[in-house]
Amino acid sequence: MQKIKTALLSYGMSGKVFHAPFLTIHPGFELMGSWERSKKLIQQDYPEVISYPTLESILQNDSIDLVIVNTPVATHFEYAKKVLLAGKQAVVEKAFTTTVAEAQELATLAKEKGLKLAVFQNRRWDSDFKTVKKIIDANLLGEIVEAEFHFDRYNPILSPKQHKETANSGAGILKDLGPHLIDQALFLFGLPNAVFADIRITRAHSLVDDYLDILLYYPDFRVRLKAGFFVREAIPSYVVHGQKGSFLKPRGDVQEDNLKLGMKPNLTSWGTESDENRGLLHTEINSKIIKEKVSTLQGNYYDFFEGVYQSIANDKPEPVTAQDGVNVMQIIEVAIQSSEQKKAINL
């Protein structure tokens, strides 16, 4: 099996939790190391890898095939462009960039150079979302009338990470949790015709947006996306209503919490939710009304990395393409315009 030699551009939470564990269990990748500016931590977990002192030391290393750009959002465009210009394949964290123009430039550059460029939208492989998608794909609800997706938390305290709370082009909930919700909606339903958004600051002393309410207009249905930090009692994170029935699913994916505890992923039991978080299906099937709990599919971010491997090794499409990233940035830009103008904006 071809080994894709891979380097990270940081070894903070995302590198330690979301990337390194899957790169090291996938037989097609070899983790070479990470760029570490001050704290040298990666060798504590992986003694055989390298702590690179600069970005250039990675880009000038001909043995490195793939670079994961997992730095703060405001740096994504600059670093990803350098990675592509160095002739290396790239995975870029969400939000893909800070503007549509940046996203499109990266997509064009990757195409011109014949390189793979994927966006790390790992929430497509959450157990809860996979189950929602299965219900919709199976047409168990009939024609969709409306859907509402939430990414709610109760956390009024500002983050200690300065790049998250300092006003900059990559900060704020719209470019943090927003890309997850938007990507999931577009993955299920495609691009909408228009967007209305209300983006606000609700926490004391916050300098960045921390509340979003986005309404996506489709010809025959609507999709609402919400996220905020003052939801002490969460409602179902996925609510989908169709002409025949409804599906309600709490957020239940366990992967992030387990990874933060240091648990190592596997291909058998990983990403298995508790039964108590099963979704409720209330619908009509073959002229019979049913109301029952639905078993949750297994989640596994490993499948994203398998998709990246197949895209590079066997020239398959990326699991989340650069165009997918461009589309999400389109919604984000239009949402900002809508919130400022207090009106729906056509795409």
C-alpha positions in Angstrom: 0.0 0.0 0.0 1.3 3.4 -1.0 2.3 5.4 2.1 1.2 9.1 2.0 3.7 11.0 4.1 1.8 13.7 6.0 2.6 16.7 8.1 0.4 18.9 10.3 0.8 22.7 10.6 0.0 22.7 14.3 -0.3 20.3 17.1 -2.9 22.0 19.3 -6.3 20.5 19.9 -7.2 19.8 16.3 -3.9 18.1 15.5 -3.8 16.1 18.6 -7.5 15.2 18.7 -8.9 15.2 15.1 -5.9 14.3 12.8 -3.0 12.5 14.4 -5.1 9.6 15.9 -6.6 8.7 12.5 -3.5 9.3 10.4 -1.6 6.9 12.7 -4.2 4.0 12.5 -4.7 4.3 8.8 -2.2 2.0 7.0 -2.0 4.4 4.0 -0.6 7.4 5.9 2.7 8.0 7.6 2.7 10.9 10.1 5.9 12.7 9.6 5.4 15.4 12.3 4.1 18.9 12.8 5.2 22.5 12.7 5.4 23.6 16.3 6.2 27.2 17.0 6.8 27.2 20.8 5.5 24.2 22.6 7.2 21.0 21.4 4.5 18.4 22.2 4.1 16.0 19.3 7.1 13.8 20.1 5.6 13.2 23.6 2.8 11.3 21.8 4.7 10.1 18.8 8.4 9.9 19.6 9.3 8.8 16.0 8.0 11.9 14.3 9.6 15.4 13.8 8.8 18.7 15.3 9.4 21.1 12.4 10.7 24.5 13.4 9.2 26.4 10.4 6.7 26.1 7.6 9.5 26.2 5.1 11.1 23.1 6.6 8.0 21.2 5.7 7.5 22.7 2.3 11.1 22.1 1.3 11.0 18.5 2.4 10.5 16.5 -0.8 9.4 13.4 1.1 6.3 15.0 2.5 3.3 14.4 0.2 0.3 15.9 2.1 0.0 18.8 4.4 -2.9 19.4 6.8 -3.6 23.1 7.3 -5.1 23.1 10.8 -4.0 26.6 11.9 -6.4 29.5 12.8 -8.9 30.3 10.1 -7.4 33.7 9.2 -4.2 31.9 8.1 -5.8 29.1 6.0 -5.6 30.9 2.7 -1.9 32.0 3.0 -0.7 28.6 4.2 -2.8 26.5 1.9 -1.6 28.5 -1.1 2.0 28.0 -0.1 1.4 24.3 0.3 -0.1 24.0 -3.1 2.6 26.2 -4.7 5.1 23.8 -3.2 3.5 21.0 -5.1 2.0 19.2 -2.1 -1.5 17.8 -1.6 -3.6 19.6 1.0 -6.4 19.2 3.6 -7.6 22.5 5.0 -9.7 22.8 8.2 -13.0 24.6 8.3 -13.7 27.4 7.8 -12.0 26.8 4.4 -11.0 30.4 4.0 -12.3 33.8 5.1 -13.8 34.8 1.7 -15.3 33.2 -1.4 -12.5 34.8 -3.5 -9.8 33.1 -1.4 -11.7 29.8 -1.6 -12.1 30.0 -5.3 -8.4 30.9 -5.8 -7.3 27.8 -3.9 -9.7 25.6 -5.8 -8.4 27.0 -9.1 -4.7 26.7 -8.1 -5.1 23.0 -7.0 -6.8 22.2 -10.3 -4.1 23.9 -12.3 -1.4 22.0 -10.5 -3.2 18.7 -10.6 -3.2 18.5 -6.8 -5.9 17.2 -4.4 -7.4 19.8 -2.0 -9.9 18.6 0.6 -11.8 20.5 3.3 -11.9 18.9 6.7 -15.7 18.8 7.3 -15.6 15.9 9.7 -19.2 16.4 10.9 -20.4 14.6 7.8 -19.2 11.4 9.6 -20.9 12.1 12.9 -23.2 9.3 14.0 -26.2 11.6 14.5 -25.9 13.3 11.1 -25.3 10.0 9.3 -28.6 8.7 10.8 -30.5 11.8 9.7 -29.1 11.5 6.2 -30.2 7.8 6.1 -33.8 8.7 7.1 -34.0 11.4 4.5 -32.3 9.3 1.7 -34.8 6.5 2.5 -37.7 8.9 1.9 -39.3 7.9 5.2 -40.7 11.3 5.7 -42.1 12.0 2.3 -41.4 15.4 0.6 -39.4 17.6 3.0 -41.3 20.6 4.3 -38.7 22.0 6.7 -35.6 21.1 8.7 -33.8 22.7 11.6 -30.2 21.9 12.6 -28.7 23.2 15.9 -25.2 23.3 17.2 -26.0 24.7 20.7 -23.9 25.0 23.8 -24.0 26.6 27.2 -20.7 28.5 27.6 -21.0 32.2 28.4 -17.2 32.4 29.2 -14.9 33.7 26.5 -12.4 31.3 25.1 -8.8 31.6 26.4 -7.6 31.2 22.8 -7.0 34.7 21.6 -7.5 34.0 17.9 -11.0 32.9 18.7 -12.0 36.0 20.7 -10.0 38.8 18.9 -11.9 40.5 16.1 -10.3 39.2 12.9 -11.4 37.8 9.6 -11.5 34.2 10.8 -13.1 34.6 14.3 -16.7 34.2 15.4 -19.3 31.5 15.5 -20.3 31.9 11.9 -16.8 30.6 10.8 -16.4 28.2 13.7 -19.6 26.2 14.1 -21.4 27.7 11.1 -19.4 25.8 8.5 -20.4 22.5 10.2 -24.1 23.3 10.0 -23.9 24.8 6.5 -21.9 22.0 5.0 -24.4 19.4 6.4 -27.3 21.3 4.9 -25.7 21.7 1.5 -24.6 18.0 1.6 -28.2 17.0 2.1 -30.1 19.6 0.0 -27.6 21.4 -2.3 -27.3 25.2 -2.6 -30.4 27.2 -1.7 -32.0 30.0 -3.8 -31.7 32.6 -1.1 -30.4 33.2 2.5 -31.7 35.2 5.4 -29.5 35.5 8.5 -29.4 37.0 12.0 -25.9 37.1 13.4 -25.3 38.6 16.8 -23.1 39.0 19.9 -24.8 37.8 23.1 -21.9 37.2 25.6 -20.7 40.1 27.8 -17.4 41.6 26.5 -17.4 39.5 23.4 -15.8 41.1 20.3 -16.9 38.4 17.9 -20.3 37.0 16.8 -21.5 34.2 19.0 -25.1 33.6 17.8 -26.4 32.7 14.4 -29.8 32.0 12.9 -29.6 31.2 9.2 -32.6 30.4 7.0 -32.0 28.7 3.7 -34.7 29.1 1.1 -35.3 26.2 -1.2 -38.1 26.1 -3.8 -40.4 23.9 -1.8 -39.0 23.9 1.8 -36.9 25.8 4.2 -33.8 24.8 6.3 -33.0 26.7 9.5 -29.5 26.6 11.1 -28.9 27.8 14.6 -26.0 28.0 17.0 -25.4 29.9 20.2 -23.7 29.8 23.7 -26.8 30.3 25.9 -28.6 27.0 25.5 -28.5 25.3 28.9 -31.3 22.9 28.0 -30.8 21.7 24.4 -33.7 20.7 22.1 -33.1 18.1 19.4 -30.2 19.1 17.2 -31.8 17.7 14.1 -35.5 18.2 13.4 -36.8 17.2 10.0 -40.5 17.4 9.0 -41.9 15.9 5.8 -45.4 15.5 4.3 -45.6 12.0 5.8 -43.8 12.4 9.1 -41.0 13.8 11.3 -37.6 12.7 12.6 -36.1 14.2 15.8 -32.5 13.4 16.7 -30.5 14.7 19.7 -26.8 15.5 19.1 -25.1 12.3 20.3 -21.9 11.7 18.5 -19.2 10.7 21.0 -16.1 10.9 18.9 -14.8 14.4 20.0 -15.4 13.7 23.7 -13.6 10.3 23.5 -10.7 11.7 21.5 -10.2 14.5 24.1 -10.0 11.8 26.7 -7.2 10.2 24.8 -9.1 7.2 23.5 -7.8 5.8 20.3 -10.1 5.2 17.4 -10.7 1.8 15.9 -12.8 0.3 13.0 -15.2 -1.8 15.1 -16.8 -0.1 18.1 -15.6 3.5 17.5 -18.2 6.2 17.3 -21.0 4.2 18.8 -23.7 6.3 20.5 -25.6 5.5 23.6 -29.1 4.0 23.0 -30.6 6.9 25.0 -29.8 9.3 22.2 -31.7 7.4 19.5 -33.8 9.5 17.2 -37.6 9.5 17.2 -39.3 8.6 13.9 -43.0 9.4 13.6 -44.3 8.8 10.1 -46.5 6.8 7.8 -45.1 3.8 5.9 -47.3 1.7 3.6 -50.5 3.3 5.0 -49.5 2.5 8.6 -48.6 5.1 11.2 -45.4 4.3 13.1 -43.7 6.0 16.0 -40.5 4.4 17.1 -36.9 5.0 18.2 -34.3 4.5 15.4 -30.9 2.9 16.1 -28.1 5.4 15.4 -25.5 4.6 12.8 -21.9 4.3 13.8 -19.8 7.5 13.3 -16.2 7.4 12.3 -13.9 10.2 11.1 -11.6 7.5 9.8 -13.8 7.5 6.7 -12.8 11.0 5.8 -9.1 10.0 5.9 -9.9 6.9 3.9 -11.5 9.3 1.3 -8.4 11.5 1.3 -6.2 8.4 0.8 -8.3 7.1 -2.1 -8.3 10.6 -3.7 -4.5 10.8 -3.7 -3.5 7.1 -4.2 -6.3 6.2 -6.7 -7.3 9.6 -8.1 -10.8 9.5 -6.7 -12.7 12.7 -5.8 -11.9 14.2 -2.5 -14.3 13.3 0.3 -15.1 17.0 0.7 -14.0 18.9 -2.4 -12.7 22.4 -2.7 -15.9 23.3 -4.5 -17.8 22.2 -1.4 -15.6 24.6 0.5 -16.4 27.4 -1.9 -20.1 26.7 -1.6 -20.0 27.0 2.2 -18.1 30.3 2.0 -20.8 31.5 -0.4 -23.4 31.0 2.2 -21.3 32.6 4.9 -20.7 35.7 2.8 -24.3 36.0 1.9 -25.3 35.4 5.5 -23.1 38.4 6.6 -24.7 40.6 4.0 -28.2 39.5 5.0 -27.6 40.1 8.7 -26.2 43.6 7.9 -29.1 44.5 5.6 -31.8 42.7 7.5 -33.2 41.1 4.4 -33.1 37.8 2.4 -30.3 37.8 -0.2 -30.6 35.8 -3.4 -27.6 33.6 -4.4 
